[in-house]
Amino acid sequence: MNFEFDVVVIGGGAAGLTSSGISANFGAKTMMIEKEKLGGDCTWTGCVPSKTLIKAASVLHHAKKASGFGLDIELSNVNSGKVMEHVDKIRREVYEDADRPEIFENMGIEVVAGDASFIDKHTIIIQQRAGGERKVTAKYIFICTGAKAFVPPIPGIREVEVLTNESLFEISRLPQKLLIIGAGPIGTEMAQSFNRLGTTVDVVDMAPGILMNDDPELTGILQKKLEEEGVHYYLESSVVRVEKAGRGVKVVFNKDGIESSVEGDSLLVAAGRRANIDTLNLAAAGVETWKGGISVNDKCRTSQKHIYAIGDVTGRYQFTHMSEHMAKVAATNALLKIPMKIDKKHVPWVTYTDPELGHVGASEKTLRDKGEKFEVYRFPFTKIDRAITDGYTTGLIKIFAKKWNGKILGATVLGAHSGEMISQYALAMKNGVSLRKFADTIHPYPSYGLGARRAADQWYIKNQSESMVKWIKRIFRYRGEIPDYSDPNRIV
């Protein structure tokens, strides 16, 4: 068949922008279709606005703590309207610099504003925003439509005004009291930020703790810090219903058989996301789905060999960096015919609270459940000199690795700049760098990266033994004291 395009990409978020750019770079005639704005969730309702708000809240919080650094700073009341204006300004700057259509049109990509759906396996019909329909055919089709916030069918939820990450950054002023349903990454990040900006925050979740996909020891430390800052949690509490309360809202929940409630001005629902597939007419193309989204194999291929699905729409990974990684996998398989699979073993993630919480590889629980033999190497932020000078000593590094060869199986870091630190461990794991090689690599002093290396140093410490040191002492006739090896948690 003769197709109008080599590649048609449906969706212009992180997955779509990346796959379109790669396709054009390989010389493929490419069209990208987006029904709203290029940049998608990351630019407009996710990473960019949330991290901008987090930074604003962090600046205010640390200004209030300035006396601890010998500084006296006068603070006026927070103008929440200006804060939200700043958030909007930054996301528009990112859009203009990286996402606007002209950038991709200059790569030779045809950018179309409209809503796309399948007619058959190779044909797509576009309801164009400017009016009218357009049919296009493509040899390969990449589905990159992302996901949207999920609002569970809680009784009364349709009768109140609900915020999600898609509407949160459109408000002009911060509420005086914010209720949040969900203690996952979005709920946790926003709880701390709104609290720091002066909003009273209450969080309700049915789980026993926050961030249930992360290390429970580290999430416990983080939860305690957030509670000390003023965030209030109602955990192990199932939401019964939502009601109007004057101009605000009431959340009624049940804990241990006792019904209680909490009221606020606004309600943020942070209960996960669902794939955007409803209007694609996937049945016409014979593309199979599962409860999380579009079914794909590890090459990002759907049930149709020429159709690939990438990013959040697959329901497999809800991270921008994984959307970019999957775009590379899909384009490499489809256009270059070079076998490439999703790297499932080295998927990092970070929750951008203060302190940050990062993870890569296997968790301690997973390893223990599998019966894996490994050691836990720990290093506290209280021993990182840069953290001490910065006043960011809350935190802990945990590395899970093989005892004898130092092979890293996973790592988790709670602390300042843990996103950058966890990247070091991801790089090491991907390239087979052992803890020994990591520890032998020179890192600059004073830096947080040096803390990551000092955590690796603990592999050397744990592999020493009292008998070995006695042997060395006797051979070389040393006269010093032998360290105390009786403490299994000894940190050097």
N, C-alpha and C positions, 0 to 999 in steps of 0.2 A: 504493500500500500504506500501511497504517497501522502505523507502527513504535512500539515501546514507548519508545525513546529517539531523540533527535536524533543524539547522539554517544555511542559507546562507545569508551573508551580502554583498550587492553590494555597494562598495564605502568605502574608508578608510580615510575619513576626520573625523572631530570631532564626527559626528553622527555615522559613521561606527565603529570607534575605541571604542566608548563607548558602543554601542549595542553589539559588538563582545565580549568585556570584560565581560559585564553583562551576556550574554548568556553562555559563558564558565564557569563563576562563578556559574551558576545554574546547571552545569553539562551537558549542551547541547553540542553535537558534532557540531562544528562550523567551517565554512569556511568564510574567508573574501577575497573579490576580489577587487583589485584596479588597474586601468589602468595606473596610473602615479606614484605618490609617496605617501606613507602613510603620514598622517598629513594634507593632503588636503589644502584647501584655507587658513585656520587659520595659519598653520605653514609656508607655502611657499609664499603666495601672499596677506594675510590679516592681522590678528591681530598681529602676531609676528613681521614681518618686519616693518609694519606701526608704531607700538608702539616703536620699536627700533629706527626708524628714528625720531619719535617725541621726544624721550629722547635725542638723539644727538642734535637736534635743540634746545631743552630746555636748555641743558647744555651751549651751545654757547650763547644763548640769555641772560641767567642769568649771565654768565661771563661778558658780555658787560655791565650789570647793576650792577657790583660788587661795583662800587664807592658809590652806595647808601647804602652799608653796611660798608663803611669805608675802602674798599679794593681797591688797585690799581693793576690791572692784565694786563700784556702785552699779546696781542693777535696777532698771525700771521694769514695769510690768510688761509681760510678753504681749506683743501685738500679733495675735494669732492670724489675723487677716494677711499681714505681711509675710508670715511664715508660709502660708499656703500659696501666696503669690510667688514666693521664691521657689517652692516645689514645682509649680507650673513653668516657671521661667527655665529651670534647669532641664526639664524633660523636653521643652521646645528647643533648647539649644542642642541637646543630643539628637533630636529629630533632624534639625537643620544640618548638623555636622555629619550625620551618619546614615539617616534613614529616608530622606526625602526622595521622591521619584526620580528627579533629574540625575542623581548620583548613579542610579542603576540603568537609566536610559543611556547615559554616557558609556556604559559597559556594553551596550548593544541589546539590552533587555527591554522588551516591550512591557510596560507596566499598565495594567488595566484596573480601574476602580469598578468593582461590581461583585455580585454574589454568584458563585459558580456551583454547578451541579452536573452530575454525569447523565448522559443520554445512553451511551454504551461504553464499552471498554476503552475506546480511544477517543471518544467525542465528549466535549464539555460544552454546556450552554451557559452563557454569562448574562445575568440580568444587570446591565450596565447602570452605574449610578447616574450617568448623564442621560439615561433613557435608551430604550430599545434593547433588543437581544442580539447576541453574537454567538455563533457556533464556531468552535475551533477543534482541530484534531491534533494529536501529539503522539509521537512514538513512545515517549516515557512521560509518566505523570507522577509528580511528587505531591502528596497531600500533607500540608503543613498548617492546618487550620487551628491548632492549639487547643486550649481548654478555657472554660469559663468557671466562675465561682459557683459552688454548689450550695444552695440554701435548702436544708432538709425540711421535710413536710411537718414541721412542728405545729401543733394546733395554735391558731391565732396569728401565725407568722405573716399571713397575707393581709392582716388588718392593721399592721404597724409598718412604719417606714424602717427599712433595713439597709444598713450599709454593708458592702462587700469591698474587696480590694478594687473592684471596678468602679465604685462610686466614692470611695473614701477620700480620694485625692481631688474630688470635685467640690468638696465643701469649702465654704468661704471662711468659716471660723471654727475653732475647736470647741467641742462640747465641754460643759463643766463636769459632767459625769458620764463616762462611757462604759457600757456593758459589752463584754466580748464573749461570744460562745465559741470556744475552741482554744486550746492551749498548745497548738502546733506552732510551726515557724512563723506564720503570718501573725497569729494571735499574740505570740510572745514578743516578737519585735515591736508590734504596734502598742502593746500594753506598756512596755518600758518607755517608748518614745512619747506617747501621749501623757503618761504620768509625769515624765520629766518636764514636759511643756506646761504642766499645771492642771491637767485633767485628772479627776479622780477615776481610777480604773478598777473594775471588778471583772474577774474572768471565771467563767463556768465551764467545766469539762467533766465528762464521765470517767476519764482515765484517772489513775492514782497519782500521776505526776505530769509534768510538762514535757514536751518534746519526746514522746515515747519511742521514737526510732533512734534515739541517741543513748549514750552511756549513762545509766542511772546515777552513778556516783557524781558525774559532772553536771547532769541536769539538776541534781539535788543541790549542789553548790550554787548553781545559777538561780534556781528558784528562791533560795534563801536570800540571795542578794537583791532580787527583784522585790521580794516581800519587805526587805529592809528599806528599800527606796519608796515603798508605799503601795505597790500593786497588791490587791487582795484576791486570793484564789478560793473558789468553791470547787474542790476536786472530788472525784468519785460521786459526782452529782449529775443525775440525768434530768434534762430539761423536760418538764411536763407540758408547759404551754407558755405562750407569750401574750401579754395583754397591753392595752393602752393604759397609761397612768397619767392623767392630765394631758400636758403637752409632751410628755415623755413616754417611757416604755417600762414594763415590768416583766422580768423573767422569773417564772415559777419553776422550781426544781425540787427533786426528791433525792434525799441522801439518807441511807439506812432506814427507809420507810417513813421518814419525817419530811413533810412538805414545807419548804421555805421559799422566800422570794427576795429579789433585790431590784431596785429601781434605778433608772438613769435617764439622761436626756436623749442619748442615742444608743443604738444597738449595732455592733459590728459582728457579722457572722463570718467566722473563719473556719469553716468545716470541710475544707477540701475543694477539689475542682473536678469537673466532668468534661470529657472530650467534646469538641464542637464537630459533630457529625450529622446532626439532625437534618440539615438541608442539602446534604451532598448527594442524596439518592444513590447511595453506595450499592444498593441491590441491582441497579441497572448495569453496573460495571462488574458485578459478581465479587465484590470485595467483602470479605468476612470480617465480623467484629466480635468483640467479647465485652464483658461488663465494663471494662476500663476504657475501651475505645476501639481503635482499629487493630486487628491482629497482624503482627509482623514477626518474621523470623529474625535471627541475629544479624542478617544482612539488611534489615529494614524493608524487606520485600513483603508485600501483602500476598493474599491468595492468588492474585494475578501477577505474573512474573514481570510485567512491565510497569506495574504501579507500586510505588513505594510510599510509606507513611513515616513521618519524621517528627520527633519531639513530643510535646504534651498530648497530641491527638492519639498517640498509641497507648497512653495510660501507663507507660513503663517507667519513665523518669520525668519528674516535674522540675527540671532545672534548665536554665538557659544554656549553660555550658554543655549539657547533654544533647540539647537540640542542635547545637553547632557540631558536636561530635557525630551525631547520627546523620546529619546532612552530609558530612564528609564520607561516612560509610556508604550511604545510599548512592551518592553521585559516583564514587569510585567503582562500586559494583555495576551500576547501570551503564555508565558512559565509558569507563575504561576496561570493563570486564576483568578487573583485578579483584580477586577475592579479599574481602575485608569484613570483619565482624565487629559488633559493638563490644567495647572493652568493659565487660561487666565486673571484672575483679578490682578495678581501680577507679571507682566512681566516687569523687569527693563531694561533700556538701558542707555548707557553712550557714549557721544561723547568726545574723549580724546584730546580736545584742551586745551589750557592754557588760562583761567581757564576751567576745565572740566564742562560738562553739563550732568546731570543725571535726570532720570525720572522713576517713578513707579506708577502704578494705573491709576486712571482716571485723565484727564486733567481738568483744570478750565473750558475750553470751553465746554467740553463734559457734565460736571455736570450742567452748566447753560442751555445748550440746552435741557437737560432732566428735567429741572425744579427742580433739587435737592436742598434741603435746606442745606446749609453748610456755614462755615466760612473759611476765608483765614488767616492763621497765617504766618507772615513774620518775618524774622530775617536776618539782613545784615552781611556780613563778616567783616565789619568795627568794629563790636562789639565782634568778636571772638579774644581773646588775642593771640592765637597761630598764627592766620592769620596775626595779626599786627606784631608780632616778626619776622615772615617769610617774610613779605612784600607782602603778597598775599591777599590784602583786597578787590579786585574786586570780587563781588559775592553776591548772595542773596538766601536764603532758603524760599520756599513757601510750606506750608502744607495745604491741603484741608481736612477739618474734620467736623464732626457733632458738633454743639455748646454744647449740654448738656452732652453727654456721651464721647466726644472726640474721637469717632471712626474715624480712618484715612481712607480717601477715595482715596487719591493720594498725591504725593509729587514731587517736582522738585527742583533741586539744581544746581545753577551755582556757581562754586568756586573751589579752590584747594581741591583735594581729594574727589570730590563729588561722585565718584564711590563708595568709601568706605562709605560715609555718606548715600547715597541712599540705600545701602545694609541694613543699620539699619532700615530704614523705611519699606523696603520690608519685613524684618524679623518681624517687629511689625505688619504690616498689615496681613501677613500670619497667625500669631498666636493670632490675636485679642487683641494686646496690644494697649490700648488707649493712647491718649496724656497725660492723667493724670499719668498712670503707667510709660510711657516713661519719663515724667518730674521728677517722684519720684525715678528714677533709678540713682544711683551714677555713674558719669563719671569722669575720671581722668582729672586733670588740670595741665598744659594747653594742650588741644588737640582739634582737629577738631571735634571729636565725641562729645565733650562738647558743641560745637556750635549746633549740631543736637539736643541735649537735651535742650539747651536754647531756641531754636525755639519752642520746645514742651512746655516750660514754659509759652509761650504766651497764651496758652489755659487758664491757671489760671488767667492771667492778664485780658483777654477779658471777663472772666466770673465774674469778680468783677464788682460792680456797686457803684456809689457814695452813694446811699441810704443804701446799705449794710454796707459800711465802716462807714457811720455816725452812724448806729445802733450799730456796734461793738465799736466804739469810745465812745458812750453814755453809753453802758452797763458796759464797763471796765474803764470808766472815763479817757481815754487817752487824751493827751493835744497837740498832734502834728497836723500838717496841713494835710488836705485831698488832695490826689493827684488830678491832673486835668484830669477828665474823658471825657472832651469834644472832645479830639483828638482821632478819631477812629483808627488811625494808630500808636498810642502810643506803643513804644517798651521798655521793661524793661529788 
